[in-house]
Amino acid sequence: MANIKSQKKRIRTNAKRAERNKAVRSELKTRVKTATNTAGTDEGVAAALLAQKRLDKAASKGVIHKNQAARRKSRMMKRVNATEDA
């Protein structure tokens, strides 16, 4: 454990941020999975849009890198479109 007061505070704030980021990442996985599973329906379109929105928001907040958000959106839409065509 750190002895310096500022370092103790830094440990607490890092823990809070890590917990918040973990929740956001978990939600991203859920949103992408829902969009992929409901592809081809009216719900699927809304789910895909919401997943894209959440990915962009996570990237803007710094939870994930912007290139990772772009990659995830691309892969998700590829799977969604493949399901709609079939």
CORRALIN-V824373 format. One line per field, one symbol per residue. ss: DSSP state (2 for helix, 1 for strand, 0 for the rest). psi: psi as a letter, one per 40 degrees, with the letter a starting at -180 (. if undefined). A space follows every 50 residues. Layout:
ss->???
psi->???
//
This chain:
ss->00002222222222222222222222222222222220000222222222 222222222220000222222222222222222220
psi->iidhdddddddddddddddddddddddddddddddddeieiddddddddd ddddddddddeediidddddddddddddddddddd.
//
